[in-house]
Amino acid sequence: MPGAVGVSRSRVPLAAVLPVADAAALAAALAAASVTAGWPGWPAVAYFVTALLALSISGLQRLRICQRASDQVGRVLAAVTAPVLVLLPVTTAATALRLVLWSAGLVLAFRLAAAAALRAARRRGHLTEPVLLVGAGPVGEQILGLLAGHPELGLRPCGFLDSAPLAGQPGLPVLGAPADLAKVASGLGVRRVIVCFPDDSDEELACVLRDRSGLRADIWVVPRLGGLATAVPGACLDEILGVPLVPLRRGRAAGMFLKRAFDVAAAAVLLVLVSPLLGVLALVIKLRRRHSVLFRQVRVVGSGRLAEIVKLRTMGSHPDADTCWVVPTRQLTPLGNWLRRTHLDELPQLVNVLRGDMSLVGPRPERPYFADQFAREIPRYDDRHRMRAGLTGLAQVHGLHGDTSIHERVRFDNFYIDNWSLWLDLVILARTLTTVAEFRRKGKASVPK
């Protein structure tokens, strides 16, 4: 039974297997398809880079446990077809089609060859990876037996994690509880974790898996209803000899870099576009109220992070602004009420976005007094601080602003964080614009704080 506890001695960069195979396949496809095309150099380089990037972004370069290339034919074809658009201005449709066919065929062929070579090496005990099993029950036993009987999968179990391990568990030691996942995985050099129904509540386990700080391993979960058909595309799933596995999303470090780059570019453009409007509104506020044009307030903008956000002033001085939940309507002028209904008072926060205090999209920042109160009373409230606060968010486009349910906001905010994508940000921004337009058209909305 494989299972010696210890750090993997293999330093072969297995994560590079598919990227290298894809790069070699695309280079060969370009060489084969351009024999008679006579393209200049830059279109070929542009296609190579964009096709390789498309394969990576679509998740096709993740090294699966089950290396079955047939599941990926459609996605590979789509990934190598879209970038061919860069060649259409300098080539014919027939030549572009030839390149797509060469690329798809060679990418799949190179992947099949790489998978075959990897399986052969693993049968001989090379290029294996340590894997940690979370859950020492019957499902964990089943996974342990399958991995032991199929060395070509290349996974070497090194221990269980379970809060209440069953008696008489054969083969592997129990190294701790699921809460120790990051510490144990780091100590053993583990890069793959399989969750097999540990003896913990689903909520406790979800908290452990959600907080992946310090954990560099990929995580797969055995679904509780694995015997049922699923609507999840087969190419997005994995398996161990008929046992389905659902891969969890990796850490969002690269995605957060992309999100930040988008925030800076979009906020700079928006700030230039709305600056005339902000100038007019600031002048009107100054003439009507004789107060400072901007209202400043400290808000919680992330985990352990506070920042002073700015808004257009919509009322006079308010001695309880940090601790009063509902803004007294009588303190709002017609202009202030209109600014709040249209959310135009939030536009100066584009400066907060540029400074890095906030993002364009994310959970709305809350005052520290109420953030502490909600964290004590509402489950998962603190989880929404995993991502930088936003100018707008998924909760807001569902009408949850002002004096509305915090429980519902928490649900939407955490769903957004767990399922973040740049496309989702674009959708929320578009819906924010349509929501503001609808408020202006209908002339009604709740008054936000």
RAKA-V254163 format. One record per run of one state. SS is the DSSP state (H for helix, E for strand, C for the rest). FROM is the first residue (numbers start at 1). LEN is the number of residues. If there is no record, write none. Layout:
SS/FROM/LEN + SS/FROM/LEN
This chain:
C/1/15 + H/16/18 + C/34/7 + H/41/17 + C/58/11 + H/69/22 + C/91/2 + H/93/31 + C/124/5 + E/129/6 + C/135/3 + H/138/12 + C/150/1 + H/151/3 + C/154/1 + E/155/7 + C/162/12 + E/174/1 + C/175/3 + H/178/11 + C/189/3 + E/192/4 + C/196/6 + H/202/9 + C/211/7 + E/218/4 + C/222/12 + H/234/3 + E/237/4 + C/241/2 + E/243/5 + C/248/5 + H/253/37 + C/290/4 + E/294/9 + C/303/2 + E/305/8 + C/313/2 + E/315/1 + C/316/13 + H/329/3 + E/332/1 + C/333/1 + H/334/9 + C/343/1 + H/344/3 + C/347/2 + H/349/7 + C/356/3 + E/359/3 + C/362/4 + E/366/1 + C/367/1 + H/368/10 + C/378/4 + H/382/5 + C/387/3 + E/390/3 + C/393/1 + H/394/4 + C/398/8 + H/406/13 + C/419/3 + H/422/21 + C/443/7
